[in-house]
């Protein structure tokens, strides 16, 4: 099989995102469902991609194919990214064993990232500088008080420029499956991470926002009330519908300790 340049870009994206649905790949590289499905079938038949069918998968449709790196794609991704082959193989093997609900969670995170990056590319005053998936964004550090090891695990990390100002954020995708106590623990975790100094060490900047994307306006208000109690206005809240409608840079965000709606350009 002769690889096209677009094939290489698809393989790189699938590896970096871990899983991509057919529609996500179509939106990123083709714009046409027929052409996307034809090329994805060729990549699958040559073992460059693997297919997964996850039922039920409410967010993307129960019959849509989900793609991960295939056995023959490992060497190609290693060459494209200049990454050790064994590391690519380990990542591939690790993600093959994930449960369907976690794969769905990853796909929703990927939807956020794809939409976010797409909007920055269309906006003349925006530039996406960096996006890290959930594995690459996580951090591990020890507390100064008792040397306890803390595992910091956001759903993703991004950085973008608006004109000459740099914005940095972590992503928390809330599917309304956890109770309020669990979200409160996450708020505490972000505050502790900010105060530890490890954020500046790992990411090289001083301040960050936490973008919390959830299911409904009611859930948004509920989570905001929890963050309000900690007097920390770095938590921003919106719904997945706003993300799907590409309203990220419009006044579609509630901000902890504030009233009204805000734009990520503020």
Secondary structure, 3 states (H helix, E strand, C coil): CCCCHHHHHHHHHHHHHCCEEHHHHHHHHHCCHHHHHHHHHHHHHCCCEEEECCCCCCCCCCCCCEEEECCCHHHHHHHHHCCCHHHHHHHHHHHHCCCHHHHHHHHHHHHHHHHHHHHHHHCCCEEEEEEECHHHHCEEEECCCCCCEEEECCCEEEEEEECCEEEEEEEEECCCCCCHHHHHHHHHHHHHHHHHCHHHHHHCCCCCEEEEEECCHHHHHHHHHHHHCCCCCCEEEEEHHHHHCCCCCCCCEEECCCCCCECCCC
